[in-house]
């Protein structure tokens, strides 16, 4: 499994303003949580909703902007037989003629 930390900036009315990901895919859930903790460090107002697995952060209670942060889990798909047929094995690559430029 791979994990990705996503964020969304919202206005006071809940209107989405911007969104994105923090870093690349993370292999361990603990690494994803550490990424969230580091991202939320500068925010004095942070609450976590464990039932829905997200964090909400604001600079202050009367701030016009808030950021939602959550962790998504993604399956890492194994190559299918069709895609394996297109892969060159190490032995086949070693036997392939080398290109020589003059």
N, C-alpha and C positions, 0 to 999 in steps of 0.2 A: 504494500500500500504506500502511496505517496500522499503527502498533505500539503495544502496550499493555504496560506493566510491571506484573506481578502479583507478589504476595507471599503466603506462607502461613507462619503461626506454628505450630510443632510442638513437642510435648513430647519428653522423652527417649525415650519408647517409640515415637516416630514418629506419635503420635496428633495429627491436625489440631486446633488450638485456635481459630484465627481466620484470615481471609484477606481480601484486598482488592486494589485497584489503586492505583498511584501516579499521580496526575494524570489528565489526559484522554488521548485518543489522540494519538500523536506521529507526525508525517509522515515523519521521517527516522530511520533505525536509529541513527545517531550520537547523536541527541537521546535516544533510549531508553537507550542505553548510558550517557550522561551522567547520566540520571536514576537509573540503578542505582548508579553510582559515588557520587553524592551521598547516596543513601539508605544505602549501606554504609559511609560515612565514619566514623561513630562506633563501628563494630564492630572490635575488635582482631583477632578470629579470622575470616578470610574465606577461603574456598577456591572455586575456579571449576572446574566440570566442562565443558570445551569439547565433549566428545563428546555430552553431553545438554543443553547450553546452559542451565545454571542456576548460581546462586551459593548457597552455604550460609554463613551468618554466625552467630556466637555472641559473647557478651560475654566468655566465657572457655572454655577446653577442658572445664572441669567444670560448665558452665552447664546447667541443666535445660531451657532453652528454646533453640530455634534458629529462624532464619527462612530460608526458601527464597525466592529471587527469580529470576524468569525473564521473558523478553520474548516476547510472542506477536505474531505477524504476522496482520493481518486485511486481507482484500480490501475495498476501497471499491467497492461495487456502483454501477454507473451506473443511472440511472432506466430502467425498462422502458418500452415503448411505452404500456402501460396506465397507468402512473403519470404519464407525460408528458401523457396526454390530460386528466388532472385538474389539471395545472398551468396557471395563467393566465399567458400571455405578457405581457411588458412593454407591448406595443402594445395588447393587449386590456384590460389594467388601466387604461391611460391613457384608453381610450374608455368605460370603465364610468362610470355616473353617480355623482357624489360624494354621500355622505349629508350632509345639512345638518340640524343640530339648531337649534331655536329657543330 
